[in-house]
Amino acid sequence: MARRASFQPQTDPKAPPRGCAAPGCLAAGEFRAPKDRSLREYLWFCLEHVRQYNAGWDFYRGMGPADIESAIRLDSVGQRPTWPLGRLGGVRLDPERMADPLGILRDTALHEKRRAPPRAEAPPELRAALGLLELEWPLDPATLKARYKELAKRYHPDANGGDRSAEDRFKDINRAYSLLRQKIGRAEPAHAG
């Protein structure tokens, strides 16, 4: 993989007249070409010899594959350090403030919130039962069952030494569970386990 000099042969008007660096050439060295990879030192050639030199010059000569890959990566960012966006004090993107009139980012996680359907409101007859069990609508049977088991263990009369208020609360939990279970589909039979 040969990398040619990224510049065309140029004359340097400020340079004093010098001879061509090609052996045996008596022409004036008006065109510069890099001496090595540092690109800080140059050789001066006549037009014919600078073209020959540049055609055979390989920036990567003597470098291993890892060194070549590293040099290419550094070149792709202009030899400047980079870091991921959002780190080291970077700006975080707010999807609500980001305009996307062409919908280019529509299928990305950035706009996930915008794609989400509006939250459904619970039917009025279920709001009290949901509030009692501290659940949100919409509700699936597995979530309902897990919450019921948790509350049944906490408020079961046997777990509260016969406390009357815990017993009343347990009855309310059973009624709420039964109502919600009928509405969202059959979960397993209600029993405090």
C-alpha positions as a Markdown table, in Angstrom:
| # | Residue | x | y | z |
|---|---|---|---|---|
| 1 | Met | 0.0 | 0.0 | 0.0 |
| 2 | Ala | 2.0 | 3.0 | -1.2 |
| 3 | Arg | 1.0 | 6.4 | 0.0 |
| 4 | Arg | 2.2 | 9.1 | -2.3 |
| 5 | Ala | 3.0 | 12.6 | -1.2 |
| 6 | Ser | -0.3 | 14.5 | -0.9 |
| 7 | Phe | 1.2 | 17.6 | -2.6 |
| 8 | Gln | 2.2 | 18.4 | -6.2 |
| 9 | Pro | 5.8 | 19.4 | -7.0 |
| 10 | Gln | 6.2 | 23.0 | -5.9 |
| 11 | Thr | 8.8 | 25.6 | -6.4 |
| 12 | Asp | 10.0 | 27.4 | -3.4 |
| 13 | Pro | 10.5 | 31.1 | -4.4 |
| 14 | Lys | 12.4 | 31.8 | -1.1 |
| 15 | Ala | 14.9 | 29.0 | -1.4 |
| 16 | Pro | 18.3 | 29.8 | -2.7 |
| 17 | Pro | 19.2 | 28.2 | -6.0 |
| 18 | Arg | 20.4 | 24.7 | -5.4 |
| 19 | Gly | 21.3 | 21.7 | -7.6 |
| 20 | Cys | 19.0 | 18.6 | -8.2 |
| 21 | Ala | 19.6 | 15.9 | -5.5 |
| 22 | Ala | 19.5 | 13.1 | -8.2 |
| 23 | Pro | 23.0 | 11.7 | -8.7 |
| 24 | Gly | 24.7 | 13.2 | -11.9 |
| 25 | Cys | 21.9 | 15.7 | -12.6 |
| 26 | Leu | 23.1 | 19.3 | -13.2 |
| 27 | Ala | 19.6 | 20.9 | -13.4 |
| 28 | Ala | 18.4 | 23.3 | -10.7 |
| 29 | Gly | 16.6 | 21.7 | -7.7 |
| 30 | Glu | 13.4 | 23.7 | -7.8 |
| 31 | Phe | 10.9 | 21.1 | -6.5 |
| 32 | Arg | 10.9 | 19.6 | -3.0 |
| 33 | Ala | 10.0 | 16.1 | -2.0 |
| 34 | Pro | 9.9 | 14.6 | 1.5 |
| 35 | Lys | 13.1 | 13.0 | 2.7 |
| 36 | Asp | 11.3 | 10.7 | 5.2 |
| 37 | Arg | 8.0 | 10.1 | 7.1 |
| 38 | Ser | 8.5 | 13.0 | 9.4 |
| 39 | Leu | 7.7 | 15.3 | 6.5 |
| 40 | Arg | 9.9 | 17.9 | 8.1 |
| 41 | Glu | 13.0 | 17.5 | 5.8 |
| 42 | Tyr | 13.0 | 17.7 | 2.1 |
| 43 | Leu | 15.1 | 16.9 | -0.9 |
| 44 | Trp | 15.2 | 19.3 | -3.9 |
| 45 | Phe | 14.9 | 17.9 | -7.4 |
| 46 | Cys | 14.4 | 19.1 | -11.0 |
| 47 | Leu | 10.9 | 18.4 | -12.4 |
| 48 | Glu | 11.9 | 15.1 | -14.1 |
| 49 | His | 13.5 | 13.7 | -11.0 |
| 50 | Val | 10.9 | 14.9 | -8.5 |
| 51 | Arg | 8.3 | 13.0 | -10.5 |
| 52 | Gln | 10.4 | 9.8 | -10.5 |
| 53 | Tyr | 11.1 | 10.2 | -6.8 |
| 54 | Asn | 7.4 | 10.7 | -5.9 |
| 55 | Ala | 6.3 | 7.8 | -8.1 |
| 56 | Gly | 8.5 | 5.4 | -6.1 |
| 57 | Trp | 8.2 | 7.0 | -2.6 |
| 58 | Asp | 6.3 | 4.8 | -0.1 |
| 59 | Phe | 5.3 | 6.5 | 3.1 |
| 60 | Tyr | 4.7 | 3.2 | 4.8 |
| 61 | Arg | 8.0 | 1.5 | 3.8 |
| 62 | Gly | 9.5 | -0.3 | 6.8 |
| 63 | Met | 6.3 | -0.2 | 8.9 |
| 64 | Gly | 4.5 | -3.2 | 10.3 |
| 65 | Pro | 0.8 | -3.8 | 9.8 |
| 66 | Ala | -0.1 | -2.4 | 13.2 |
| 67 | Asp | 2.0 | 0.7 | 12.6 |
| 68 | Ile | 0.3 | 1.2 | 9.2 |
| 69 | Glu | -3.2 | 0.8 | 10.7 |
| 70 | Ser | -2.3 | 3.3 | 13.5 |
| 71 | Ala | -1.0 | 5.9 | 11.0 |
| 72 | Ile | -4.1 | 5.5 | 8.8 |
| 73 | Arg | -6.4 | 6.0 | 11.9 |
| 74 | Leu | -4.4 | 9.1 | 13.0 |
| 75 | Asp | -4.6 | 10.5 | 9.4 |
| 76 | Ser | -8.4 | 10.0 | 9.3 |
| 77 | Val | -8.8 | 12.5 | 12.2 |
| 78 | Gly | -6.2 | 15.0 | 11.2 |
| 79 | Gln | -3.6 | 13.7 | 13.7 |
| 80 | Arg | -5.8 | 15.0 | 16.5 |
| 81 | Pro | -7.0 | 13.2 | 19.7 |
| 82 | Thr | -10.6 | 12.0 | 19.7 |
| 83 | Trp | -13.0 | 10.6 | 22.3 |
| 84 | Pro | -16.6 | 9.4 | 22.4 |
| 85 | Leu | -19.3 | 12.0 | 22.3 |
| 86 | Gly | -20.8 | 12.7 | 25.7 |
| 87 | Arg | -17.7 | 11.9 | 27.8 |
| 88 | Leu | -15.1 | 14.3 | 29.3 |
| 89 | Gly | -17.7 | 17.1 | 29.7 |
| 90 | Gly | -19.2 | 16.6 | 26.2 |
| 91 | Val | -22.7 | 17.6 | 25.3 |
| 92 | Arg | -25.5 | 15.1 | 25.8 |
| 93 | Leu | -28.1 | 14.9 | 23.1 |
| 94 | Asp | -31.7 | 15.6 | 24.2 |
| 95 | Pro | -34.1 | 13.8 | 21.8 |
| 96 | Glu | -36.8 | 16.3 | 22.6 |
| 97 | Arg | -34.7 | 19.2 | 21.4 |
| 98 | Met | -33.2 | 17.5 | 18.4 |
| 99 | Ala | -34.9 | 18.3 | 15.1 |
| 100 | Asp | -35.1 | 15.5 | 12.6 |
| 101 | Pro | -37.4 | 16.8 | 9.8 |
| 102 | Leu | -36.3 | 14.1 | 7.3 |
| 103 | Gly | -36.8 | 11.2 | 9.8 |
| 104 | Ile | -33.2 | 10.0 | 9.5 |
| 105 | Leu | -32.9 | 9.1 | 13.2 |
| 106 | Arg | -36.5 | 7.7 | 13.4 |
| 107 | Asp | -35.3 | 4.1 | 13.9 |
| 108 | Thr | -32.7 | 4.9 | 16.5 |
| 109 | Ala | -32.8 | 4.7 | 20.3 |
| 110 | Leu | -32.6 | 8.4 | 20.3 |
| 111 | His | -36.2 | 8.7 | 19.2 |
| 112 | Glu | -37.5 | 5.7 | 21.1 |
| 113 | Lys | -39.5 | 7.9 | 23.4 |
| 114 | Arg | -41.2 | 9.7 | 20.5 |
| 115 | Arg | -42.2 | 6.3 | 18.9 |
| 116 | Ala | -43.8 | 5.0 | 22.1 |
| 117 | Pro | -47.5 | 5.0 | 21.9 |
| 118 | Pro | -49.2 | 7.4 | 24.4 |
| 119 | Arg | -49.8 | 5.8 | 27.8 |
| 120 | Ala | -53.3 | 4.3 | 28.0 |
| 121 | Glu | -55.5 | 5.5 | 30.8 |
| 122 | Ala | -57.0 | 2.9 | 33.0 |
| 123 | Pro | -60.8 | 2.3 | 32.8 |
| 124 | Pro | -62.6 | 4.2 | 35.5 |
| 125 | Glu | -63.9 | 1.1 | 37.2 |
| 126 | Leu | -60.3 | -0.3 | 37.7 |
| 127 | Arg | -58.6 | 2.9 | 39.0 |
| 128 | Ala | -59.4 | 2.2 | 42.6 |
| 129 | Ala | -58.2 | -1.4 | 42.4 |
| 130 | Leu | -55.0 | -0.3 | 40.6 |
| 131 | Gly | -54.4 | 2.3 | 43.3 |
| 132 | Leu | -54.9 | -0.1 | 46.1 |
| 133 | Leu | -52.4 | -2.6 | 44.6 |
| 134 | Glu | -50.1 | 0.3 | 43.6 |
| 135 | Leu | -50.0 | -0.8 | 39.9 |
| 136 | Glu | -50.1 | 1.1 | 36.7 |
| 137 | Trp | -52.2 | 0.5 | 33.5 |
| 138 | Pro | -51.8 | -1.3 | 31.2 |
| 139 | Leu | -51.2 | -4.4 | 33.2 |
| 140 | Asp | -50.2 | -7.9 | 32.4 |
| 141 | Pro | -51.2 | -11.1 | 34.4 |
| 142 | Ala | -47.7 | -11.9 | 35.5 |
| 143 | Thr | -47.2 | -8.4 | 37.1 |
| 144 | Leu | -50.6 | -8.6 | 38.7 |
| 145 | Lys | -49.9 | -12.0 | 40.2 |
| 146 | Ala | -46.5 | -11.0 | 41.5 |
| 147 | Arg | -47.8 | -7.9 | 43.2 |
| 148 | Tyr | -50.8 | -9.8 | 44.7 |
| 149 | Lys | -48.4 | -12.4 | 46.2 |
| 150 | Glu | -46.2 | -9.7 | 47.7 |
| 151 | Leu | -49.1 | -7.9 | 49.3 |
| 152 | Ala | -50.9 | -11.1 | 50.4 |
| 153 | Lys | -47.7 | -12.2 | 52.3 |
| 154 | Arg | -47.5 | -8.8 | 54.0 |
| 155 | Tyr | -51.1 | -8.4 | 55.0 |
| 156 | His | -52.3 | -12.0 | 55.6 |
| 157 | Pro | -53.9 | -12.3 | 59.1 |
| 158 | Asp | -51.6 | -15.2 | 60.1 |
| 159 | Ala | -48.5 | -12.9 | 59.4 |
| 160 | Asn | -50.0 | -10.1 | 61.5 |
| 161 | Gly | -51.0 | -11.9 | 64.6 |
| 162 | Gly | -54.8 | -11.4 | 64.0 |
| 163 | Asp | -54.5 | -7.6 | 63.5 |
| 164 | Arg | -58.0 | -6.4 | 62.4 |
| 165 | Ser | -56.7 | -3.6 | 60.2 |
| 166 | Ala | -54.4 | -6.0 | 58.4 |
| 167 | Glu | -57.3 | -8.4 | 57.9 |
| 168 | Asp | -59.4 | -5.7 | 56.4 |
| 169 | Arg | -56.6 | -4.6 | 54.1 |
| 170 | Phe | -56.1 | -8.2 | 53.0 |
| 171 | Lys | -59.8 | -8.5 | 52.1 |
| 172 | Asp | -59.6 | -5.3 | 50.0 |
| 173 | Ile | -56.5 | -6.7 | 48.3 |
| 174 | Asn | -58.3 | -9.9 | 47.4 |
| 175 | Arg | -61.3 | -8.0 | 46.0 |
| 176 | Ala | -59.0 | -5.7 | 43.9 |
| 177 | Tyr | -57.0 | -8.7 | 42.6 |
| 178 | Ser | -60.2 | -10.5 | 41.6 |
| 179 | Leu | -61.6 | -7.5 | 39.7 |
| 180 | Leu | -58.3 | -6.9 | 37.9 |
| 181 | Arg | -57.8 | -10.6 | 37.1 |
| 182 | Gln | -61.2 | -10.8 | 35.5 |
| 183 | Lys | -60.5 | -7.7 | 33.4 |
| 184 | Ile | -57.1 | -8.6 | 32.0 |
| 185 | Gly | -57.6 | -12.3 | 31.7 |
| 186 | Arg | -57.3 | -15.3 | 33.9 |
| 187 | Ala | -54.2 | -15.5 | 36.0 |
| 188 | Glu | -53.8 | -18.4 | 38.4 |
| 189 | Pro | -56.4 | -18.8 | 41.2 |
| 190 | Ala | -56.1 | -16.2 | 44.0 |
| 191 | His | -54.8 | -17.7 | 47.2 |
| 192 | Ala | -52.3 | -16.4 | 49.7 |
| 193 | Gly | -49.3 | -18.7 | 49.3 |
